[in-house]
Amino acid sequence: MRVVVIGGGPAGIQATRTLKTHKPDIEVTMIRPEPYSVIYCALPYVVEELVEREKIRKQDSLVTDVGANLIKDKAIKVDFDKKTVITEKSGEFEYGKLIIATGASPFIPPIKGSNLKNIATVKTEKDLDEILRYIKNGAKKAVVVGAGNIGIEMAVALYRKGIDTYLVEMQDRVIPNLLDKDMSEIPENEIREIGINLMLNTKVESLDGNLYVEKVNLSDGSSIQLGENDIIIFSVGVRANIEIFKDTKLGIDNFGIVVNEKMETNIKDVYAAGDVASFVSYIDKKPIGGKLATNAVPMGKILAYNLLGRDYEYQGFINGAITKVEKYRMGGTGFTEEVAKQRGFDTIVGYGETTTRFPIIPGAKKVKVKLIAEKKTLRILGAQVVAGEGVPGRIDTVSLAIQNNNTAMDLFNFSYCAQPFQSFYPANNAIVMAAEDILNKALKD
Ligand SMILES: Cc1cc2nc3c(=O)[nH]c(=O)nc-3n(C[C@H](O)[C@H](O)[C@H](O)COP(=O)(O)OP(=O)(O)OC[C@H]3O[C@@H](n4cnc5c(N)ncnc54)[C@H](O)[C@@H]3O)c2cc1C
């Protein structure tokens, strides 16, 4: 079998490694343009100088050590009839099976002035270098547009570099994909307290300037003045990298390349995985965004195992994700209350609040959990956690509950552990408390 993989991110790497590890005689060729694959998640921490620049580079040996061929080039065309991939410099590659893992790229909204200088996005090493260059040249002010995970992490990093930082978000809260308004106040206060200018319910309408952005015009009628060395960073989302497939017969929707549970596209022997793929929510089986490395990895693996003859199925995005702002950690999984309602669910929510250690133990931090359940069945639809520590374990627990179609009663009966330095008293657990709250509210209704 001759497999060509387009893309060297988590989906492509996992697919390649799984194939070559289990069946070394398969010929696998990975095509990717950048000199190094990078750990995107760590980019803000390079800006903040917590992580050295070089450390975000992944080693090529991740794929070459398992015997895959690595071609550092860009695919510019795929001929699905001839089964070939044409690249910019290296020519044509024949495939028996094609894996498309071209990821997604941040976009800049097409507003007036969006072609000016000193505008950046956050994804590639090139983006990183651009941002570092502005910092080195003495940027005094930065405007970060979009207060999602990446926007917040970048705003904190820029602020830590001594830059007067504005964080502009058009919705009424930060991290709107993960948190409802009632859970976002703690991180919002924290962002403001450290000195970042957070502007909610505010949209960037247009940019004025000759060569570079001199004025950022906002929907509330105010504006932010920028100098030549200042920077505006758009972190408003990503779009699937599907340009080279636009005029082909490959099935594409608003989220990317449409695949089934086996990661098969509508074209025989052509598969897609990761950010470039469009998939459905695990919860309601309808299309949903899910551009996360933690989705790309299982998609890449499942795809590869199926090529190896197994019969695995990807069940859908649950979208557990986490971030941090200074002393707080935040995360969400499944649907927010807002999204659940938008998708037609009548909901009931519960809250639990404890500390992360026994309150009598030094270093105990607060943890607040919100659970969202379907009113009729009490099936768990989502959760949000804001805490001083211990967020991923709680988010993963609820993700598993969602995956198992658990109800609030199941989580009320959840059997947890307790120890003074690692949990609240045995008397309670924030997830169980939130489930109990839902049961009590359900009884009242
Ligand atoms: C700043 C930042 C922070 C993030 N933090 C997190 C996090 O904390 N947790 C999390 O789960 N996710 C996070 N993500 C998202 C995560 O990085 C992506 O979901 C993940 O990288 C997707 O993997 P992928 O393999 O599908 O695509 P990508 O990693 O985007 O890789 C796509 C690959 O395809 C290549 N490619 C594109 N077009 C072509 C072409 N024409 N020819 C050849 N190659 C091509 C690209 O160069 C690249 O190598 C973050 C992303 C960013 C930018």
The ligand as an SDF file (V2000), in Angstrom:
LIG
                    3D

 53 58  0  0  0  0  0  0  0  0999 V2000
   -1.8960   29.2560   19.3040 C   0  0  0  0  0  0  0  0  0  0  0  0
   -2.6620   27.9700   19.2990 C   0  0  0  0  0  0  0  0  0  0  0  0
   -2.9340   27.3280   20.4890 C   0  0  0  0  0  0  0  0  0  0  0  0
   -3.6560   26.1330   20.4920 C   0  0  0  0  0  0  0  0  0  0  0  0
   -3.8900   25.5140   21.6850 N   0  0  0  0  0  0  0  0  0  0  0  0
   -4.5150   24.3140   21.6990 C   0  0  0  0  0  0  0  0  0  0  0  0
   -4.6890   23.6080   22.9190 C   0  0  0  0  0  0  0  0  0  0  0  0
   -4.2750   24.0800   23.9920 O   0  0  0  0  0  0  0  0  0  0  0  0
   -5.3180   22.4070   22.8850 N   0  0  0  0  0  0  0  0  0  0  0  0
   -5.7770   21.8550   21.7240 C   0  0  0  0  0  0  0  0  0  0  0  0
   -6.3350   20.7440   21.7320 O   0  0  0  0  0  0  0  0  0  0  0  0
   -5.6250   22.5120   20.5330 N   0  0  0  0  0  0  0  0  0  0  0  0
   -5.0060   23.7140   20.5000 C   0  0  0  0  0  0  0  0  0  0  0  0
   -4.8260   24.3690   19.3070 N   0  0  0  0  0  0  0  0  0  0  0  0
   -5.3980   23.7940   18.0860 C   0  0  0  0  0  0  0  0  0  0  0  0
   -4.4810   22.7360   17.5100 C   0  0  0  0  0  0  0  0  0  0  0  0
   -3.1990   23.2550   17.3410 O   0  0  0  0  0  0  0  0  0  0  0  0
   -5.0460   22.2340   16.1790 C   0  0  0  0  0  0  0  0  0  0  0  0
   -6.3430   21.7450   16.4020 O   0  0  0  0  0  0  0  0  0  0  0  0
   -4.1910   21.1230   15.6130 C   0  0  0  0  0  0  0  0  0  0  0  0
   -2.9120   21.5800   15.2870 O   0  0  0  0  0  0  0  0  0  0  0  0
   -4.8470   20.5220   14.3720 C   0  0  0  0  0  0  0  0  0  0  0  0
   -4.0150   19.5350   13.8510 O   0  0  0  0  0  0  0  0  0  0  0  0
   -4.0390   19.1800   12.3070 P   0  0  0  0  0  0  0  0  0  0  0  0
   -3.0040   18.1400   12.1070 O   0  0  0  0  0  0  0  0  0  0  0  0
   -5.4090   18.8730   11.8900 O   0  0  0  0  0  0  0  0  0  0  0  0
   -3.6540   20.5330   11.5680 O   0  0  0  0  0  0  0  0  0  0  0  0
   -2.3750   21.4620   11.6980 P   0  0  0  0  0  0  0  0  0  0  0  0
   -1.6850   21.2460   12.9890 O   0  0  0  0  0  0  0  0  0  0  0  0
   -2.8180   22.8200   11.3450 O   0  0  0  0  0  0  0  0  0  0  0  0
   -1.4060   20.9200   10.5900 O   0  0  0  0  0  0  0  0  0  0  0  0
   -1.7020   21.0810    9.2280 C   0  0  0  0  0  0  0  0  0  0  0  0
   -0.4870   20.7490    8.4270 C   0  0  0  0  0  0  0  0  0  0  0  0
   -0.8300   20.7550    7.0500 O   0  0  0  0  0  0  0  0  0  0  0  0
    0.1420   21.5070    6.3340 C   0  0  0  0  0  0  0  0  0  0  0  0
   -0.4420   21.9750    5.0790 N   0  0  0  0  0  0  0  0  0  0  0  0
   -1.4480   22.8540    4.8930 C   0  0  0  0  0  0  0  0  0  0  0  0
   -1.6640   23.0260    3.5720 N   0  0  0  0  0  0  0  0  0  0  0  0
   -0.7880   22.2300    2.9310 C   0  0  0  0  0  0  0  0  0  0  0  0
   -0.5000   21.9520    1.5610 C   0  0  0  0  0  0  0  0  0  0  0  0
   -1.1840   22.5540    0.5670 N   0  0  0  0  0  0  0  0  0  0  0  0
    0.4860   21.0750    1.2680 N   0  0  0  0  0  0  0  0  0  0  0  0
    1.1830   20.4400    2.2600 C   0  0  0  0  0  0  0  0  0  0  0  0
    0.9560   20.6630    3.5640 N   0  0  0  0  0  0  0  0  0  0  0  0
   -0.0090   21.5530    3.8800 C   0  0  0  0  0  0  0  0  0  0  0  0
    0.5130   22.5800    7.3250 C   0  0  0  0  0  0  0  0  0  0  0  0
    1.6660   23.2410    6.9240 O   0  0  0  0  0  0  0  0  0  0  0  0
    0.6560   21.7150    8.5710 C   0  0  0  0  0  0  0  0  0  0  0  0
    1.8490   21.0070    8.5620 O   0  0  0  0  0  0  0  0  0  0  0  0
   -4.1120   25.5670   19.2780 C   0  0  0  0  0  0  0  0  0  0  0  0
   -3.8410   26.2260   18.0600 C   0  0  0  0  0  0  0  0  0  0  0  0
   -3.1300   27.4120   18.0700 C   0  0  0  0  0  0  0  0  0  0  0  0
   -2.8480   28.0820   16.7660 C   0  0  0  0  0  0  0  0  0  0  0  0
  1  2  1  0
  2  3  1  0
  2 52  2  0
  3  4  2  0
  4  5  1  0
  4 50  1  0
  5  6  2  0
  6  7  1  0
  6 13  1  0
  7  8  2  0
  7  9  1  0
  9 10  1  0
 10 11  2  0
 10 12  1  0
 12 13  2  0
 13 14  1  0
 14 15  1  0
 14 50  1  0
 15 16  1  0
 16 17  1  0
 16 18  1  0
 18 19  1  0
 18 20  1  0
 20 21  1  0
 20 22  1  0
 22 23  1  0
 23 24  1  0
 24 25  2  0
 24 26  1  0
 24 27  1  0
 27 28  1  0
 28 29  2  0
 28 30  1  0
 28 31  1  0
 31 32  1  0
 32 33  1  0
 33 34  1  0
 33 48  1  0
 34 35  1  0
 35 36  1  0
 35 46  1  0
 36 37  1  0
 36 45  1  0
 37 38  2  0
 38 39  1  0
 39 40  1  0
 39 45  2  0
 40 41  1  0
 40 42  2  0
 42 43  1  0
 43 44  2  0
 44 45  1  0
 46 47  1  0
 46 48  1  0
 48 49  1  0
 50 51  2  0
 51 52  1  0
 52 53  1  0
M  END
$$$$
